[in-house]
Amino acid sequence: MGEEPIYNGSCFCGAVEITVTGAPVGMGYCHCASCRSWSAGPVNAFTLWQPEAVRITKGADNIGTYNKTPHSYRKWCKTCGGHLFTEHPGMGVTDVYAATIPDFPYEAGLHVHYQETRLPMHDGLPKMKDLPEEMGGSGVTMAE
């Protein structure tokens, strides 16, 4: 039996390094206004992990935290401002932004908060109005 894969990532300047181990519990694109604003882009590619699968390997004291709501604790490098991940304690997952772990074989499985999209994407993936039911959402899907 082989060991679980490990993927390395870092902030923009490299002052903070992280690893993720194993497989994520989900991957996709978020279209909500908060993710768009935080990422400064029209959509945010996410990878969701069990918190114990995410480890800070360098620069833990250089991580800043911002939580607009109690649902999301967004983490970034205090040196370069590079975004790293968001802890979602209520959902029991940590969202490591796909761009933070460049060698990870990202493969989106769905779109969330698609009712807020500013960049319609026609890729055949499910488009959730908000979130899947198991994550506290309505579970309602939308047409492409």
OpenMM code with the backbone's topology and positions (N, CA, C; nanometers):
from openmm import Vec3, app, unit

residues = "MET GLY GLU GLU PRO ILE TYR ASN GLY SER CYS PHE CYS GLY ALA VAL GLU ILE THR VAL THR GLY ALA PRO VAL GLY MET GLY TYR CYS HIS CYS ALA SER CYS ARG SER TRP SER ALA GLY PRO VAL ASN ALA PHE THR LEU TRP GLN PRO GLU ALA VAL ARG ILE THR LYS GLY ALA ASP ASN ILE GLY THR TYR ASN LYS THR PRO HIS SER TYR ARG LYS TRP CYS LYS THR CYS GLY GLY HIS LEU PHE THR GLU HIS PRO GLY MET GLY VAL THR ASP VAL TYR ALA ALA THR ILE PRO ASP PHE PRO TYR GLU ALA GLY LEU HIS VAL HIS TYR GLN GLU THR ARG LEU PRO MET HIS ASP GLY LEU PRO LYS MET LYS ASP LEU PRO GLU GLU MET GLY GLY SER GLY VAL THR MET ALA GLU".split()
positions = [
    Vec3(0.0845, -0.1186, 0.0000),
    Vec3(0.0000, 0.0000, 0.0000),
    Vec3(0.0882, 0.1239, 0.0000),
    Vec3(0.0650, 0.2163, -0.0937),
    Vec3(0.1470, 0.3360, -0.1066),
    Vec3(0.1088, 0.4434, -0.0072),
    Vec3(0.1983, 0.5395, 0.0077),
    Vec3(0.1703, 0.6513, 0.0955),
    Vec3(0.0798, 0.7511, 0.0254),
    Vec3(0.0119, 0.8335, 0.1039),
    Vec3(-0.0748, 0.9350, 0.0470),
    Vec3(0.0089, 1.0421, -0.0212),
    Vec3(-0.0402, 1.0959, -0.1329),
    Vec3(0.0348, 1.2018, -0.2006),
    Vec3(0.0409, 1.3287, -0.1162),
    Vec3(0.1501, 1.4020, -0.1317),
    Vec3(0.1697, 1.5294, -0.0635),
    Vec3(0.1950, 1.6349, -0.1699),
    Vec3(0.1259, 1.7478, -0.1581),
    Vec3(0.1428, 1.8584, -0.2514),
    Vec3(0.1868, 1.9814, -0.1733),
    Vec3(0.2815, 2.0535, -0.2292),
    Vec3(0.3374, 2.1715, -0.1644),
    Vec3(0.2872, 2.2979, -0.2306),
    Vec3(0.2725, 2.4006, -0.1490),
    Vec3(0.2294, 2.5293, -0.1993),
    Vec3(0.2880, 2.6406, -0.1154),
    Vec3(0.2673, 2.7617, -0.1620),
    Vec3(0.3189, 2.8765, -0.0880),
    Vec3(0.2421, 3.0017, -0.1270),
    Vec3(0.2708, 3.1070, -0.0507),
    Vec3(0.2173, 3.2382, -0.0851),
    Vec3(0.2964, 3.2920, -0.2046),
    Vec3(0.2660, 3.4116, -0.2468),
    Vec3(0.3288, 3.4754, -0.3629),
    Vec3(0.4803, 3.4918, -0.3463),
    Vec3(0.5261, 3.5304, -0.2260),
    Vec3(0.6701, 3.5550, -0.2045),
    Vec3(0.7453, 3.4338, -0.1508),
    Vec3(0.6734, 3.3311, -0.1057),
    Vec3(0.7383, 3.2111, -0.0531),
    Vec3(0.7671, 3.2150, 0.0959),
    Vec3(0.7292, 3.3216, 0.1654),
    Vec3(0.7542, 3.3302, 0.3097),
    Vec3(0.6714, 3.2290, 0.3885),
    Vec3(0.5546, 3.1926, 0.3349),
    Vec3(0.4686, 3.0930, 0.3983),
    Vec3(0.4565, 2.9748, 0.3028),
    Vec3(0.4801, 2.8553, 0.3575),
    Vec3(0.4666, 2.7335, 0.2780),
    Vec3(0.3685, 2.6406, 0.3471),
    Vec3(0.2928, 2.5683, 0.2656),
    Vec3(0.1955, 2.4730, 0.3172),
    Vec3(0.2087, 2.3415, 0.2424),
    Vec3(0.1554, 2.2365, 0.3036),
    Vec3(0.1398, 2.1094, 0.2341),
    Vec3(-0.0034, 2.0627, 0.2548),
    Vec3(-0.0536, 1.9913, 0.1560),
    Vec3(-0.1811, 1.9217, 0.1692),
    Vec3(-0.1511, 1.7753, 0.1418),
    Vec3(-0.2173, 1.6889, 0.2168),
    Vec3(-0.1890, 1.5462, 0.2077),
    Vec3(-0.3153, 1.4687, 0.1743),
    Vec3(-0.3011, 1.3723, 0.0849),
    Vec3(-0.4133, 1.2869, 0.0487),
    Vec3(-0.4956, 1.3457, -0.0624),
    Vec3(-0.6248, 1.3305, -0.0499),
    Vec3(-0.7175, 1.3790, -0.1526),
    Vec3(-0.8137, 1.4789, -0.0900),
    Vec3(-0.8532, 1.5811, -0.1652),
    Vec3(-0.9510, 1.6765, -0.1126),
    Vec3(-1.0881, 1.6114, -0.1021),
    Vec3(-1.1746, 1.6721, -0.0222),
    Vec3(-1.3122, 1.6232, -0.0119),
    Vec3(-1.4007, 1.6854, -0.1191),
    Vec3(-1.3481, 1.7856, -0.1890),
    Vec3(-1.4226, 1.8477, -0.2977),
    Vec3(-1.3393, 1.9525, -0.3689),
    Vec3(-1.3762, 1.9778, -0.4941),
    Vec3(-1.3095, 2.0803, -0.5748),
    Vec3(-1.4140, 2.1462, -0.6639),
    Vec3(-1.3958, 2.2729, -0.6888),
    Vec3(-1.4890, 2.3398, -0.7767),
    Vec3(-1.4575, 2.4868, -0.7903),
    Vec3(-1.5580, 2.5593, -0.8374),
    Vec3(-1.5462, 2.7031, -0.8582),
    Vec3(-1.6509, 2.7729, -0.7736),
    Vec3(-1.6109, 2.8779, -0.7031),
    Vec3(-1.7055, 2.9578, -0.6266),
    Vec3(-1.7251, 3.0922, -0.6957),
    Vec3(-1.8511, 3.1310, -0.7096),
    Vec3(-1.8879, 3.2544, -0.7773),
    Vec3(-1.9432, 3.3597, -0.6826),
    Vec3(-1.9356, 3.3361, -0.5499),
    Vec3(-1.9960, 3.4316, -0.4561),
    Vec3(-1.9197, 3.5640, -0.4556),
    Vec3(-1.9902, 3.6701, -0.4170),
    Vec3(-1.9304, 3.8038, -0.4159),
    Vec3(-1.8099, 3.8107, -0.3230),
    Vec3(-1.8149, 3.7422, -0.2097),
    Vec3(-1.7014, 3.7453, -0.1162),
    Vec3(-1.5767, 3.6826, -0.1783),
    Vec3(-1.5899, 3.5661, -0.2389),
    Vec3(-1.4735, 3.5017, -0.3023),
    Vec3(-1.4218, 3.5841, -0.4203),
    Vec3(-1.5131, 3.6423, -0.4971),
    Vec3(-1.4705, 3.7245, -0.6100),
    Vec3(-1.3918, 3.8449, -0.5608),
    Vec3(-1.4414, 3.9102, -0.4587),
    Vec3(-1.3734, 4.0278, -0.4054),
    Vec3(-1.2393, 3.9904, -0.3433),
    Vec3(-1.2381, 3.8845, -0.2639),
    Vec3(-1.1150, 3.8398, -0.1962),
    Vec3(-1.0085, 3.7987, -0.2984),
    Vec3(-1.0487, 3.7281, -0.4026),
    Vec3(-0.9516, 3.6788, -0.5004),
    Vec3(-0.9191, 3.7806, -0.6090),
    Vec3(-0.9950, 3.8898, -0.6144),
    Vec3(-0.9786, 3.9921, -0.7180),
    Vec3(-0.9956, 3.9317, -0.8569),
    Vec3(-1.0868, 3.8364, -0.8670),
    Vec3(-1.1140, 3.7713, -0.9935),
    Vec3(-1.2625, 3.7414, -1.0073),
    Vec3(-1.3065, 3.7011, -1.1257),
    Vec3(-1.4478, 3.6759, -1.1480),
    Vec3(-1.4964, 3.5434, -1.0902),
    Vec3(-1.4042, 3.4557, -1.0501),
    Vec3(-1.4388, 3.3250, -0.9957),
    Vec3(-1.3184, 3.2752, -0.9151),
    Vec3(-1.3424, 3.1909, -0.8157),
    Vec3(-1.2335, 3.1375, -0.7340),
    Vec3(-1.2341, 2.9853, -0.7415),
    Vec3(-1.1202, 2.9265, -0.7772),
    Vec3(-1.1058, 2.7810, -0.7820),
    Vec3(-1.0689, 2.7318, -0.6425),
    Vec3(-1.1512, 2.6412, -0.5869),
    Vec3(-1.1274, 2.5932, -0.4514),
    Vec3(-1.0967, 2.4446, -0.4470),
    Vec3(-1.0232, 2.4059, -0.3441),
    Vec3(-1.0030, 2.2661, -0.3089),
    Vec3(-1.0345, 2.2559, -0.1602),
    Vec3(-1.1257, 2.1685, -0.1228),
    Vec3(-1.1670, 2.1534, 0.0162),
    Vec3(-1.0996, 2.0316, 0.0775),
    Vec3(-1.0414, 2.0506, 0.1945),
    Vec3(-0.9658, 1.9456, 0.2640),
    Vec3(-1.0137, 1.9323, 0.4073),
    Vec3(-0.9979, 1.8133, 0.4622),
    Vec3(-1.0133, 1.7976, 0.6059),
    Vec3(-0.9044, 1.8827, 0.6701),
    Vec3(-0.9328, 1.9553, 0.7770),
    Vec3(-0.8314, 2.0434, 0.8361),
    Vec3(-0.6995, 1.9744, 0.8703),
    Vec3(-0.7042, 1.8501, 0.9120),
    Vec3(-0.5809, 1.7792, 0.9477),
    Vec3(-0.4941, 1.7459, 0.8259),
    Vec3(-0.5474, 1.7602, 0.7049),
    Vec3(-0.4704, 1.7342, 0.5833),
    Vec3(-0.3899, 1.8563, 0.5387),
    Vec3(-0.4134, 1.9718, 0.6018),
    Vec3(-0.3460, 2.0971, 0.5664),
    Vec3(-0.2463, 2.1305, 0.6769),
    Vec3(-0.1218, 2.1522, 0.6366),
    Vec3(-0.0177, 2.1804, 0.7355),
    Vec3(0.0674, 2.2988, 0.6907),
    Vec3(0.0944, 2.3896, 0.7827),
    Vec3(0.1855, 2.5017, 0.7573),
    Vec3(0.3260, 2.4480, 0.7833),
    Vec3(0.4134, 2.4553, 0.6840),
    Vec3(0.5488, 2.4020, 0.6994),
    Vec3(0.6540, 2.5111, 0.7141),
    Vec3(0.6148, 2.6352, 0.6872),
    Vec3(0.7075, 2.7475, 0.7012),
    Vec3(0.6273, 2.8757, 0.7161),
    Vec3(0.6706, 2.9625, 0.8080),
    Vec3(0.6141, 3.0956, 0.8181),
    Vec3(0.4809, 3.1072, 0.8890),
    Vec3(0.4492, 3.0154, 0.9791),
    Vec3(0.3192, 3.0204, 1.0484),
    Vec3(0.2969, 3.1539, 1.1186),
    Vec3(0.4048, 3.2137, 1.1707),
    Vec3(0.3920, 3.3424, 1.2399),
    Vec3(0.3715, 3.4591, 1.1440),
    Vec3(0.3778, 3.4318, 1.0153),
    Vec3(0.3625, 3.5350, 0.9128),
    Vec3(0.2248, 3.5291, 0.8458),
    Vec3(0.1315, 3.4560, 0.9074),
    Vec3(-0.0018, 3.4419, 0.8497),
    Vec3(-0.0990, 3.5367, 0.9191),
    Vec3(-0.1674, 3.6155, 0.8382),
    Vec3(-0.2723, 3.7029, 0.8878),
    Vec3(-0.4069, 3.6359, 0.8689),
    Vec3(-0.5055, 3.6801, 0.9473),
    Vec3(-0.6402, 3.6228, 0.9407),
    Vec3(-0.7426, 3.7351, 0.9327),
    Vec3(-0.8415, 3.7152, 0.8485),
    Vec3(-0.9546, 3.8071, 0.8417),
    Vec3(-1.0820, 3.7244, 0.8336),
    Vec3(-1.1780, 3.7553, 0.9175),
    Vec3(-1.3071, 3.6894, 0.9054),
    Vec3(-1.4183, 3.7929, 0.9008),
    Vec3(-1.4723, 3.8062, 0.7814),
    Vec3(-1.5855, 3.8964, 0.7592),
    Vec3(-1.7092, 3.8434, 0.8318),
    Vec3(-1.7199, 3.7109, 0.8367),
    Vec3(-1.8280, 3.6435, 0.9083),
    Vec3(-1.7654, 3.5294, 0.9893),
    Vec3(-1.8386, 3.4733, 1.0841),
    Vec3(-1.7851, 3.3605, 1.1616),
    Vec3(-1.7724, 3.2318, 1.0793),
    Vec3(-1.8190, 3.2335, 0.9554),
    Vec3(-1.8164, 3.1137, 0.8715),
    Vec3(-1.6850, 3.0943, 0.7973),
    Vec3(-1.6068, 3.2009, 0.7821),
    Vec3(-1.4858, 3.1940, 0.6995),
    Vec3(-1.3719, 3.2719, 0.7635),
    Vec3(-1.2611, 3.2032, 0.7853),
    Vec3(-1.1396, 3.2654, 0.8382),
    Vec3(-1.0364, 3.2636, 0.7257),
    Vec3(-1.0244, 3.3750, 0.6563),
    Vec3(-0.9364, 3.3847, 0.5396),
    Vec3(-0.7938, 3.4125, 0.5861),
    Vec3(-0.6981, 3.3395, 0.5273),
    Vec3(-0.5576, 3.3470, 0.5686),
    Vec3(-0.4723, 3.3972, 0.4528),
    Vec3(-0.3747, 3.4843, 0.4873),
    Vec3(-0.2859, 3.5407, 0.3867),
    Vec3(-0.1492, 3.5648, 0.4477),
    Vec3(-0.0486, 3.5845, 0.3612),
    Vec3(0.0877, 3.6150, 0.4040),
    Vec3(0.0961, 3.7631, 0.4394),
    Vec3(0.1502, 3.7930, 0.5577),
    Vec3(0.1638, 3.9319, 0.6013),
    Vec3(0.2719, 4.0068, 0.5242),
    Vec3(0.3628, 3.9362, 0.4579),
    Vec3(0.4694, 4.0020, 0.3823),
    Vec3(0.4217, 4.0458, 0.2446),
    Vec3(0.3674, 3.9512, 0.1660),
    Vec3(0.3310, 3.9834, 0.0277),
    Vec3(0.1811, 3.9998, 0.0060),
    Vec3(0.1013, 3.9615, 0.1052),
    Vec3(-0.0434, 3.9691, 0.0891),
    Vec3(-0.1012, 3.8526, 0.0121),
    Vec3(-0.0161, 3.7574, -0.0277),
    Vec3(-0.0622, 3.6418, -0.1042),
    Vec3(-0.1617, 3.5584, -0.0252),
    Vec3(-0.2725, 3.5254, -0.0872),
    Vec3(-0.3766, 3.4475, -0.0219),
    Vec3(-0.3371, 3.3013, -0.0167),
    Vec3(-0.3727, 3.2353, 0.0930),
    Vec3(-0.3319, 3.0968, 0.1153),
    Vec3(-0.4495, 3.0001, 0.1218),
    Vec3(-0.5382, 3.0224, 0.2170),
    Vec3(-0.6504, 2.9312, 0.2369),
    Vec3(-0.7559, 2.9984, 0.3243),
    Vec3(-0.8721, 2.9333, 0.3331),
    Vec3(-0.9797, 2.9790, 0.4205),
    Vec3(-1.0265, 2.8622, 0.5043),
    Vec3(-1.0316, 2.8833, 0.6344),
    Vec3(-1.0876, 2.7822, 0.7236),
    Vec3(-1.2385, 2.8057, 0.7335),
    Vec3(-1.3150, 2.6973, 0.7202),
    Vec3(-1.4612, 2.7019, 0.7323),
    Vec3(-1.4992, 2.6097, 0.8487),
    Vec3(-1.4882, 2.6593, 0.9730),
    Vec3(-1.5104, 2.5720, 1.0879),
    Vec3(-1.6498, 2.5101, 1.0941),
    Vec3(-1.7513, 2.5818, 1.0519),
    Vec3(-1.8872, 2.5282, 1.0548),
    Vec3(-1.9085, 2.4123, 0.9592),
    Vec3(-1.8335, 2.4107, 0.8505),
    Vec3(-1.8434, 2.3024, 0.7536),
    Vec3(-1.7384, 2.1948, 0.7787),
    Vec3(-1.6421, 2.2231, 0.8666),
    Vec3(-1.5396, 2.1238, 0.8975),
    Vec3(-1.4396, 2.1022, 0.7864),
    Vec3(-1.4165, 2.2059, 0.7031),
    Vec3(-1.3207, 2.1941, 0.5930),
    Vec3(-1.2334, 2.3188, 0.5844),
    Vec3(-1.1204, 2.3010, 0.5176),
    Vec3(-1.0310, 2.4119, 0.4862),
    Vec3(-1.0215, 2.4221, 0.3354),
    Vec3(-1.0445, 2.5413, 0.2837),
    Vec3(-1.0383, 2.5677, 0.1394),
    Vec3(-0.8993, 2.6194, 0.1065),
    Vec3(-0.8192, 2.5362, 0.0416),
    Vec3(-0.6880, 2.5794, -0.0070),
    Vec3(-0.7087, 2.6196, -0.1521),
    Vec3(-0.6829, 2.7460, -0.1817),
    Vec3(-0.7056, 2.7958, -0.3176),
    Vec3(-0.6206, 2.7155, -0.4154),
    Vec3(-0.6817, 2.6712, -0.5230),
    Vec3(-0.6139, 2.5837, -0.6187),
    Vec3(-0.4829, 2.6433, -0.6685),
    Vec3(-0.4776, 2.7742, -0.6880),
    Vec3(-0.3552, 2.8383, -0.7379),
    Vec3(-0.2420, 2.8340, -0.6360),
    Vec3(-0.2745, 2.8119, -0.5090),
    Vec3(-0.1719, 2.8062, -0.4042),
    Vec3(-0.0910, 2.6773, -0.4112),
    Vec3(-0.1488, 2.5713, -0.4666),
    Vec3(-0.0813, 2.4409, -0.4764),
    Vec3(-0.0671, 2.4043, -0.6245),
    Vec3(0.0305, 2.4653, -0.6922),
    Vec3(0.0395, 2.4557, -0.8383),
    Vec3(0.0586, 2.3154, -0.8952),
    Vec3(0.1172, 2.2230, -0.8216),
    Vec3(0.1386, 2.0885, -0.8753),
    Vec3(0.0236, 1.9928, -0.8465),
    Vec3(-0.0775, 2.0390, -0.7749),
    Vec3(-0.1934, 1.9555, -0.7447),
    Vec3(-0.2768, 1.9372, -0.8714),
    Vec3(-0.3187, 1.8155, -0.9016),
    Vec3(-0.3987, 1.7910, -1.0223),
    Vec3(-0.5452, 1.8323, -1.0039),
    Vec3(-0.5683, 1.9617, -1.0098),
    Vec3(-0.7010, 2.0191, -0.9875),
    Vec3(-0.7992, 1.9733, -1.0938),
    Vec3(-0.9173, 1.9311, -1.0478),
    Vec3(-1.0240, 1.8942, -1.1402),
    Vec3(-1.1575, 1.9325, -1.0764),
    Vec3(-1.2151, 2.0410, -1.1212),
    Vec3(-1.3397, 2.0915, -1.0641),
    Vec3(-1.4521, 1.9908, -1.0803),
    Vec3(-1.5394, 1.9858, -0.9780),
    Vec3(-1.6533, 1.8957, -0.9832),
    Vec3(-1.7869, 1.9669, -0.9888),
    Vec3(-1.7885, 2.0965, -0.9526),
    Vec3(-1.9130, 2.1724, -0.9530),
    Vec3(-1.8844, 2.3208, -0.9377),
    Vec3(-1.9884, 2.3985, -0.9550),
    Vec3(-1.9854, 2.5437, -0.9319),
    Vec3(-2.0788, 2.5719, -0.8149),
    Vec3(-2.0357, 2.6572, -0.7214),
    Vec3(-2.1225, 2.6966, -0.6104),
    Vec3(-2.1502, 2.8461, -0.6177),
    Vec3(-2.2630, 2.8842, -0.5594),
    Vec3(-2.3106, 3.0239, -0.5609),
    Vec3(-2.3191, 3.0777, -0.7039),
    Vec3(-2.3644, 2.9910, -0.7942),
    Vec3(-2.3693, 3.0294, -0.9356),
    Vec3(-2.4718, 3.1396, -0.9625),
    Vec3(-2.5691, 3.1578, -0.8750),
    Vec3(-2.6670, 3.2662, -0.8946),
    Vec3(-2.5996, 3.4022, -0.8906),
    Vec3(-2.4769, 3.4098, -0.8353),
    Vec3(-2.4035, 3.5357, -0.8248),
    Vec3(-2.2975, 3.5526, -0.9346),
    Vec3(-2.2922, 3.4615, -1.0297),
    Vec3(-2.1825, 3.4626, -1.1264),
    Vec3(-2.1726, 3.5920, -1.2067),
    Vec3(-2.0515, 3.6300, -1.2375),
    Vec3(-2.0213, 3.7396, -1.3289),
    Vec3(-1.9472, 3.6856, -1.4511),
    Vec3(-1.9173, 3.5543, -1.4478),
    Vec3(-1.8467, 3.4886, -1.5571),
    Vec3(-1.9151, 3.3543, -1.5853),
    Vec3(-2.0219, 3.3564, -1.6647),
    Vec3(-2.0879, 3.2298, -1.6963),
    Vec3(-1.9891, 3.1316, -1.7600),
    Vec3(-1.9944, 3.0073, -1.7137),
    Vec3(-1.9022, 2.9050, -1.7632),
    Vec3(-1.9840, 2.7865, -1.8146),
    Vec3(-1.9602, 2.7487, -1.9373),
    Vec3(-2.0337, 2.6404, -2.0015),
    Vec3(-1.9410, 2.5200, -2.0126),
    Vec3(-1.9320, 2.4446, -1.9021),
    Vec3(-1.8380, 2.3330, -1.8957),
    Vec3(-1.9044, 2.1999, -1.8624),
    Vec3(-2.0372, 2.1987, -1.8517),
    Vec3(-2.1093, 2.0750, -1.8240),
    Vec3(-2.1116, 2.0349, -1.6773),
    Vec3(-2.0465, 2.1098, -1.5902),
    Vec3(-2.0468, 2.0778, -1.4473),
    Vec3(-2.1760, 2.1277, -1.3830),
    Vec3(-2.2189, 2.0639, -1.2727),
    Vec3(-2.3370, 2.1126, -1.2015),
    Vec3(-2.3175, 2.2560, -1.1531),
    Vec3(-2.4209, 2.3357, -1.1649),
    Vec3(-2.4194, 2.4757, -1.1212),
    Vec3(-2.5158, 2.4887, -1.0030),
    Vec3(-2.4617, 2.4994, -0.8833),
    Vec3(-2.5434, 2.5096, -0.7629),
    Vec3(-2.5863, 2.6555, -0.7422),
    Vec3(-2.7138, 2.6748, -0.7121),
    Vec3(-2.7639, 2.8096, -0.6824),
    Vec3(-2.6838, 2.8693, -0.5675),
    Vec3(-2.6641, 2.7914, -0.4619),
    Vec3(-2.5826, 2.8324, -0.3481),
    Vec3(-2.4849, 2.7198, -0.3171),
    Vec3(-2.5176, 2.6339, -0.2209),
    Vec3(-2.4304, 2.5225, -0.1841),
    Vec3(-2.5074, 2.3914, -0.1875),
    Vec3(-2.4356, 2.2782, -0.1957),
    Vec3(-2.5028, 2.1498, -0.1813),
    Vec3(-2.5672, 2.1392, -0.0422),
    Vec3(-2.6715, 2.0588, -0.0310),
    Vec3(-2.7415, 2.0435, 0.0966),
    Vec3(-2.6483, 2.0006, 0.2091),
    Vec3(-2.5568, 1.9083, 0.1804),
    Vec3(-2.4667, 1.8575, 0.2840),
    Vec3(-2.3712, 1.9643, 0.3369),
    Vec3(-2.3642, 2.0769, 0.2682),
    Vec3(-2.2810, 2.1888, 0.3138),
    Vec3(-2.3671, 2.3028, 0.3674),
    Vec3(-2.4950, 2.2773, 0.3876),
    Vec3(-2.5835, 2.3782, 0.4434),
    Vec3(-2.6585, 2.4620, 0.3426),
    Vec3(-2.6488, 2.4269, 0.2149),
    Vec3(-2.7168, 2.5021, 0.1109),
    Vec3(-2.8514, 2.4426, 0.0747),
    Vec3(-2.9116, 2.4984, -0.0284),
    Vec3(-3.0437, 2.4516, -0.0724),
    Vec3(-3.0342, 2.3239, -0.1567),
    Vec3(-2.9171, 2.3024, -0.2193),
    Vec3(-2.9029, 2.1879, -0.3084),
    Vec3(-2.9634, 2.2109, -0.4450),
    Vec3(-3.0150, 2.3312, -0.4701),
    Vec3(-3.0815, 2.3632, -0.5971),
    Vec3(-2.9756, 2.3865, -0.7040),
    Vec3(-2.9952, 2.3234, -0.8197),
    Vec3(-2.9043, 2.3458, -0.9320),
    Vec3(-2.9685, 2.4424, -1.0311),
    Vec3(-2.8836, 2.5038, -1.1118),
    Vec3(-2.9273, 2.6010, -1.2119),
    Vec3(-2.8828, 2.5527, -1.3494),
    Vec3(-2.9462, 2.6059, -1.4509),
    Vec3(-2.9069, 2.5755, -1.5885),
    Vec3(-2.7804, 2.6528, -1.6231),
    Vec3(-2.7043, 2.5967, -1.7166),
    Vec3(-2.5851, 2.6681, -1.7654),
    Vec3(-2.6304, 2.7909, -1.8402),
] * unit.nanometer
topology = app.Topology()
chain = topology.addChain("A")
for resn in residues:
    res = topology.addResidue(resn, chain)
    for name in ("N", "CA", "C"):
        topology.addAtom(name, app.Element.getBySymbol(name[0]), res)
